[in-house]
Amino acid sequence: MFHKENFHATDLDLHTETNQVDGHLYYIRRPYEVSHFSPRTALLDLVLFPFRLLRAVFHFLNFFSLVYSRKPLTTASGPKLNHEQQFILLLKDKLIEEVIIA
């Protein structure tokens, strides 16, 4: 239905093209940027690789822990609240629900 033509521009990047119902082709045009690579960033990536790998393995295991036991491997709880503070939070939550429903 649509005639798609490849546009080439040496000094521009053409991103996220979309065809409209009327046949027009729209895209985002940005100036072309050359990726910068330096030995410093390569060295930094090399040094951080073991930590990034351990983090990925942890998140992988955390995902399966959440799926099968519904408990994360880490605890992410806030400060300990006494009974009165919990009650106040509960009342505020109920008040917000009533405002949203009404």
One Martini backbone bead per residue (centre of mass of N, CA, C, O) as a GRO file, in nm:
protein
  102
    1MET     BB    1   0.058   0.063  -0.021
    2PHE     BB    2   0.339   0.165   0.041
    3HIS     BB    3   0.601   0.376  -0.056
    4LYS     BB    4   0.930   0.287   0.008
    5GLU     BB    5   1.196   0.507   0.080
    6ASN     BB    6   1.532   0.556   0.089
    7PHE     BB    7   1.707   0.765   0.298
    8HIS     BB    8   2.001   0.973   0.246
    9ALA     BB    9   2.236   1.113   0.488
   10THR     BB   10   2.550   1.224   0.582
   11ASP     BB   11   2.461   1.457   0.822
   12LEU     BB   12   2.222   1.253   0.903
   13ASP     BB   13   1.971   1.122   1.117
   14LEU     BB   14   1.717   0.865   1.069
   15HIS     BB   15   1.433   0.823   1.278
   16THR     BB   16   1.145   0.675   1.331
   17GLU     BB   17   0.965   0.568   1.105
   18THR     BB   18   0.639   0.670   0.966
   19ASN     BB   19   0.331   0.569   0.840
   20GLN     BB   20   0.064   0.706   0.701
   21VAL     BB   21  -0.247   0.685   0.567
   22ASP     BB   22  -0.180   0.915   0.339
   23GLY     BB   23   0.151   0.834   0.274
   24HIS     BB   24   0.324   0.960   0.473
   25LEU     BB   25   0.665   1.025   0.577
   26TYR     BB   26   0.801   1.002   0.902
   27TYR     BB   27   1.081   1.160   1.082
   28ILE     BB   28   1.375   1.184   1.264
   29ARG     BB   29   1.604   1.459   1.264
   30ARG     BB   30   1.960   1.436   1.306
   31PRO     BB   31   2.260   1.488   1.383
   32TYR     BB   32   2.552   1.352   1.325
   33GLU     BB   33   2.722   1.114   1.543
   34VAL     BB   34   3.023   1.031   1.661
   35SER     BB   35   3.171   0.783   1.808
   36HIS     BB   36   3.346   0.762   2.110
   37PHE     BB   37   3.682   0.634   2.156
   38SER     BB   38   3.870   0.523   2.437
   39PRO     BB   39   4.102   0.380   2.641
   40ARG     BB   40   3.964   0.462   2.905
   41THR     BB   41   3.688   0.321   2.857
   42ALA     BB   42   3.806   0.039   2.817
   43LEU     BB   43   3.935   0.015   3.097
   44LEU     BB   44   3.678   0.063   3.260
   45ASP     BB   45   3.523  -0.181   3.144
   46LEU     BB   46   3.728  -0.393   3.239
   47VAL     BB   47   3.708  -0.331   3.547
   48LEU     BB   48   3.374  -0.349   3.560
   49PHE     BB   49   3.290  -0.634   3.458
   50PRO     BB   50   3.265  -0.812   3.718
   51PHE     BB   51   3.041  -0.636   3.850
   52ARG     BB   52   2.835  -0.658   3.619
   53LEU     BB   53   2.814  -0.965   3.624
   54LEU     BB   54   2.717  -0.996   3.918
   55ARG     BB   55   2.466  -0.822   3.884
   56ALA     BB   56   2.330  -0.998   3.666
   57VAL     BB   57   2.315  -1.257   3.835
   58PHE     BB   58   2.148  -1.143   4.065
   59HIS     BB   59   1.899  -1.058   3.891
   60PHE     BB   60   1.843  -1.338   3.786
   61LEU     BB   61   1.791  -1.470   4.068
   62ASN     BB   62   1.574  -1.268   4.159
   63PHE     BB   63   1.364  -1.339   3.950
   64PHE     BB   64   1.325  -1.639   4.036
   65SER     BB   65   1.248  -1.575   4.325
   66LEU     BB   66   0.990  -1.414   4.251
   67VAL     BB   67   0.842  -1.632   4.089
   68TYR     BB   68   0.852  -1.880   4.309
   69SER     BB   69   0.841  -1.709   4.610
   70ARG     BB   70   0.779  -1.393   4.621
   71LYS     BB   71   1.088  -1.322   4.700
   72PRO     BB   72   1.337  -1.132   4.755
   73LEU     BB   73   1.684  -1.118   4.817
   74THR     BB   74   1.606  -0.838   4.913
   75THR     BB   75   1.554  -0.572   5.132
   76ALA     BB   76   1.294  -0.299   5.094
   77SER     BB   77   1.278  -0.116   5.360
   78GLY     BB   78   1.189   0.099   5.571
   79PRO     BB   79   1.128   0.243   5.837
   80LYS     BB   80   1.047   0.195   6.149
   81LEU     BB   81   0.715   0.157   6.270
   82ASN     BB   82   0.477   0.236   6.464
   83HIS     BB   83   0.149   0.200   6.524
   84GLU     BB   84   0.067   0.500   6.484
   85GLN     BB   85   0.206   0.544   6.205
   86GLN     BB   86   0.051   0.322   6.057
   87PHE     BB   87  -0.230   0.441   6.102
   88ILE     BB   88  -0.182   0.710   5.954
   89LEU     BB   89  -0.116   0.583   5.680
   90LEU     BB   90  -0.386   0.438   5.646
   91LEU     BB   91  -0.565   0.693   5.650
   92LYS     BB   92  -0.431   0.832   5.407
   93ASP     BB   93  -0.495   0.610   5.206
   94LYS     BB   94  -0.805   0.621   5.234
   95LEU     BB   95  -0.831   0.919   5.151
   96ILE     BB   96  -0.717   0.888   4.866
   97GLU     BB   97  -0.924   0.681   4.767
   98GLU     BB   98  -1.174   0.864   4.806
   99VAL     BB   99  -1.084   1.090   4.612
  100ILE     BB  100  -1.061   0.912   4.357
  101ILE     BB  101  -1.352   0.792   4.356
  102ALA     BB  102  -1.516   1.080   4.384
   0.00000   0.00000   0.00000
